[in-house]
Structure formats: structure tokens, C-alpha cells
Amino acid sequence: LAAYVMDTTLDPIGGGKAARAGVIRTRAVSTRTTLLLLRYRFHILGSTRDGSPLLAEDVGLLAFESIPAQARWLASDAAEALLAARPDANILASEATTFVQRVVDGIADLQQHLNETASARASDLLDAHRRVRRATSSRSGVGAVLRVEPQLPIDILGIYVYVPA
């Protein structure tokens, strides 16, 4: 899937209308920086009478500097700030393909951090459900959330590489 997305995104004939990967040369970064658009899925267990899990989804951004094997993860506000970056110079399609392919090839190096992030978000979701239950005084036992499990691996919806201009 990642190879297909990359190929169709950079296809000059198709125009990359549903671009899920991209590369820009910008003064907004001083070192190569990658922004990942992620979809998290969670099973919420213990919320239904029949015991079947509920599905919750969330999207988020994570960003890192350098290459995947040496990723230096950025704070969430720095990741969000990348969304405002503007291109300051052109980049060849062949260069863009190479930059995105390097990230795709290095996904395994990122997996531990992605999984840890999913686990932290699952814990936050569990806390949020418990706060809502307390606030609504749900005492029946039905609907009590026992645990939230992240569904791994996380879906990578977009890969955006920022290269210094």
C-alpha cells in the first residue's frame, strides 16, 4: 500500500489529487523533518452488555528530524507548526520520490515509538471514559470501561517530508 500511495502521489499524469505523501523545500526547517499523519484505532472493552468491543478512532500528527533510524521526535506543537510551512524552492520529482521512499523503508525503525504513542493515547482514552462515567454517575456496571487496547500497527495516512531550502 505504501508503495502504491507513493507511486500515485508523485505520478505527473494523475496529478497526485489524493496526495498522501509529499516533499517540500522550505526555510521553516533547518534539518530534514518528516511529518506523519496517523490514524489510531482502539477497542474499548467492557462498554456493552454483550461484551463486544467498541471501536474508537483518532487521528494525530507526529514529526521527527533526521532519518527514521536516528529519529529525534518533536513536541506536538512543533509537529503542528509544520502544517503552516510554505515551499520556498522547487524540488525534483525524483528527489521527492527518494525522500519519501527512505521514510517508507524506515518504518520499522519508527514502529516502537508509534506503538508507545498508541499505548499512551489508549490510556488517555480510558481516563476520559472514566471521567465521563463519574460525571454522569453511571453505577449500573453496564458500560463500565474495563480497558482500552490500541490496535496495532497504527495506520500511516500521510508522509510529508520537509527539506531545508
Buried (B, 14 or more C-beta within 10 A) or exposed (E): EBEEBBEBBBEEEEEBEEBBBBBBBBEBBEEBBBBBBBEBBBBBBBBEEEEEBBEBEBEBBBBBBEBBEEBEBBEEEBBBBBEEBEBEEEBEEEBBBEBBBBBBEBBEBBBEBBBEBBBEBBEEBBEEBEEEBEEEEEEEEEBEBEEBBBBEEBEBEBBBBBBBB
